[in-house]
Amino acid sequence: MAERTRNQVVAFRVTKAERRQIDTKVRSSGLSQQAYLLRAALEEPIYVVGELKPIGRASCRERV
């Protein structure tokens, strides 16, 4: 299997409140921040076990 190299950086600015929301969702997901944001950006549903519903896009919420 070919080894994948991630050598590109994606950075963006958020408010303190947005950062707290992101951190809370990342912690709830049990994923690393990188894994969480990659999945969210690539439109894959992220399920938080305690809530059993996807986090993110409205189209994902309609599947529940």
C-alpha positions as CSV (number, residue, x, y, z in Angstrom):
1,M,0.0,0.0,0.0
2,A,1.3,3.4,-0.9
3,E,2.1,5.7,2.1
4,R,0.2,8.9,2.0
5,T,2.0,12.2,2.9
6,R,0.1,15.1,4.2
7,N,2.3,18.1,3.5
8,Q,-0.3,20.8,2.9
9,V,-1.5,23.2,5.6
10,V,-5.1,24.5,5.8
11,A,-5.5,27.3,8.4
12,F,-8.4,29.6,9.2
13,R,-9.4,32.1,11.9
14,V,-12.3,31.8,14.3
15,T,-13.7,33.7,17.2
16,K,-13.2,32.6,20.8
17,A,-16.8,31.4,20.8
18,E,-16.4,29.4,17.6
19,R,-13.2,27.9,18.9
20,R,-15.0,26.7,22.1
21,Q,-17.7,25.2,20.0
22,I,-15.2,23.4,17.8
23,D,-13.3,22.1,20.8
24,T,-16.4,20.8,22.4
25,K,-17.5,18.9,19.3
26,V,-14.0,17.5,18.8
27,R,-13.9,16.3,22.4
28,S,-17.4,14.8,22.1
29,S,-16.5,13.0,18.9
30,G,-13.4,11.2,20.4
31,L,-11.5,12.0,17.3
32,S,-8.3,14.1,17.0
33,Q,-9.0,17.7,15.8
34,Q,-7.4,16.9,12.5
35,A,-9.5,13.8,11.9
36,Y,-12.7,15.6,13.0
37,L,-12.1,18.6,10.7
38,L,-11.1,16.4,7.8
39,R,-14.3,14.4,8.1
40,A,-16.4,17.5,8.5
41,A,-14.8,19.2,5.5
42,L,-15.2,16.1,3.3
43,E,-18.9,15.9,4.2
44,E,-18.8,12.6,6.0
45,P,-21.3,12.4,8.8
46,I,-19.7,12.5,12.3
47,Y,-21.8,10.7,15.0
48,V,-21.4,11.6,18.6
49,V,-22.2,8.5,20.6
50,G,-23.9,10.3,23.4
51,E,-26.3,12.1,21.1
52,L,-26.5,9.5,18.3
53,K,-27.0,12.2,15.6
54,P,-24.6,13.6,13.0
55,I,-22.8,16.9,13.5
56,G,-22.5,19.3,10.6
57,R,-24.4,19.8,7.4
58,A,-28.2,19.9,7.3
59,S,-28.3,17.2,4.6
60,C,-26.5,14.8,7.0
61,R,-29.1,15.6,9.7
62,E,-31.9,14.6,7.4
63,R,-30.6,11.0,7.3
64,V,-31.3,10.4,11.0
